[in-house]
């Protein structure tokens, strides 16, 4: 993992390093990065997804506003449960 933690000193380095062990795959956990614009959420998510793909697993990247919009549309159509399953590990 190549990340400049000095750029975002408030990040919990231990948590980010732990995510890159991919232990969350064994636990069947999803990962969601939340924060202000410009704090490297996309960079971290993509680097994590690339490691997951390198290990032969699949990854799904979606911006939070797109996720919310898709889920709201699915709710309106009565297909929310099916839409949520797409994002489950």
Secondary structure, DSSP 8 states (H G I E B T S, - for coil): ----TTTTTTS-HHHHHHHTTTHHHHTT--------TTSSHHHHHHHHHHHHHHTT-------HHHHHHHHHHHHHHT-HHHHHHHT--
